[in-house]
Amino acid sequence: MERRKDPLRRAWDLLGVKPGAGMDEVRSAFRRRARELHPDRRPGDAAAEDQFKRLVEAFAHVTAAGGRPAAQRVLGSTAEGV
């Protein structure tokens, strides 16, 4: 049976940054991916629209959790890159 990832870990993965990355890095990664996937840039691409929505949710989740401090709470101080 496959273990489900923690929602915060999934959010970091969707953003394409390591858990514990600084908010500047998170923001930059979000903006880069958002430009690629934005529905106005890819009209009619339902898959890109779905990915864009998940990306926005992931960014909101990470920033609402406080970014780096949240990753430290979830992953512990022994996590790589934290």
TANORVEN-V466567 format. One record per residue. N is the residue number from 0. RES is the residue in three letters. SS is DSSP state (A for helix, B for strand, O for the rest). BURIAL is I if it has 24 or more other C-alpha atoms within 12 Angstrom, else O. Layout:
n:N res:RES ss:SS burial:BURIAL
n:N res:RES ss:SS burial:BURIAL
This chain:
n:0 res:MET ss:O burial:O
n:1 res:GLU ss:O burial:O
n:2 res:ARG ss:O burial:O
n:3 res:ARG ss:O burial:O
n:4 res:LYS ss:O burial:O
n:5 res:ASP ss:O burial:O
n:6 res:PRO ss:A burial:O
n:7 res:LEU ss:A burial:I
n:8 res:ARG ss:A burial:I
n:9 res:ARG ss:A burial:O
n:10 res:ALA ss:A burial:I
n:11 res:TRP ss:A burial:I
n:12 res:ASP ss:A burial:I
n:13 res:LEU ss:A burial:I
n:14 res:LEU ss:A burial:I
n:15 res:GLY ss:O burial:I
n:16 res:VAL ss:O burial:I
n:17 res:LYS ss:O burial:I
n:18 res:PRO ss:O burial:I
n:19 res:GLY ss:O burial:I
n:20 res:ALA ss:O burial:I
n:21 res:GLY ss:O burial:I
n:22 res:MET ss:A burial:I
n:23 res:ASP ss:A burial:O
n:24 res:GLU ss:A burial:O
n:25 res:VAL ss:A burial:I
n:26 res:ARG ss:A burial:I
n:27 res:SER ss:A burial:O
n:28 res:ALA ss:A burial:I
n:29 res:PHE ss:A burial:I
n:30 res:ARG ss:A burial:O
n:31 res:ARG ss:A burial:O
n:32 res:ARG ss:A burial:I
n:33 res:ALA ss:A burial:I
n:34 res:ARG ss:A burial:O
n:35 res:GLU ss:A burial:O
n:36 res:LEU ss:A burial:I
n:37 res:HIS ss:O burial:I
n:38 res:PRO ss:O burial:O
n:39 res:ASP ss:O burial:O
n:40 res:ARG ss:O burial:O
n:41 res:ARG ss:O burial:O
n:42 res:PRO ss:O burial:O
n:43 res:GLY ss:O burial:O
n:44 res:ASP ss:O burial:O
n:45 res:ALA ss:A burial:O
n:46 res:ALA ss:A burial:O
n:47 res:ALA ss:A burial:O
n:48 res:GLU ss:A burial:O
n:49 res:ASP ss:A burial:O
n:50 res:GLN ss:A burial:I
n:51 res:PHE ss:A burial:I
n:52 res:LYS ss:A burial:O
n:53 res:ARG ss:A burial:I
n:54 res:LEU ss:A burial:I
n:55 res:VAL ss:A burial:I
n:56 res:GLU ss:A burial:O
n:57 res:ALA ss:A burial:I
n:58 res:PHE ss:A burial:I
n:59 res:ALA ss:A burial:I
n:60 res:HIS ss:A burial:I
n:61 res:VAL ss:A burial:I
n:62 res:THR ss:A burial:I
n:63 res:ALA ss:A burial:O
n:64 res:ALA ss:O burial:O
n:65 res:GLY ss:O burial:O
n:66 res:GLY ss:O burial:I
n:67 res:ARG ss:A burial:I
n:68 res:PRO ss:A burial:O
n:69 res:ALA ss:A burial:I
n:70 res:ALA ss:A burial:I
n:71 res:GLN ss:A burial:I
n:72 res:ARG ss:A burial:O
n:73 res:VAL ss:A burial:I
n:74 res:LEU ss:A burial:O
n:75 res:GLY ss:O burial:O
n:76 res:SER ss:O burial:O
n:77 res:THR ss:O burial:O
n:78 res:ALA ss:O burial:O
n:79 res:GLU ss:O burial:O
n:80 res:GLY ss:O burial:O
n:81 res:VAL ss:O burial:O
